[in-house]
């Protein structure tokens, strides 16, 4: 019983640790996000895919379910881009980066403008969470 109490106390202590994101981490994480958006706007699927991990997953407004894996995300993004239109601009508001060792969590509100194949533009809004892991340094 004493061991369970000690383990519980250690877990509780870890949960109470503050997330520390220094300015360099925050800039790097937000910069990666902007780089992916720039590649999407330029319809440069190679540059966009280079940023994604193989196990990249995404929820987005175009599909009713989570899209799992870089390969499927890239295939669907390429197909949507061939149909014309796409994202014209995007901006991040209320950005917050929380870092835990080699893991960083970015939360923000996305505001952007998309254009369909007929040239019609629409506002695009989303609540977004991105999780990044620093690998190989």
SULQUIRA-V342519 format. One line per field, one symbol per residue. ss: DSSP state (h for helix, s for strand, l for the rest). psi: psi as a letter, one per 20 degrees, with the letter a starting at -180 (. if undefined). A space follows every 50 residues. Layout:
# SULQUIRA-V342519
ss=???
psi=???
This chain:
# SULQUIRA-V342519
ss=lhhhhhhhhhhhhhhlllllllhhhhhhhhhhhhhhhhhhhlllhhhhhh hlllllssllllllllsslhhhhhhhhhhhhhlllsssssssssssssss llssssssssssssslllllsssssssssssssllll
psi=hhggggggggggghhipqpoorhgggggghhgghhggghghiknhggghh hqqhkpqpprihqirpopqgggggggggghhhiraaphqqqpqkpppppn cjppppqrpppapqprhjjpqqqpqqpqpppqppql.
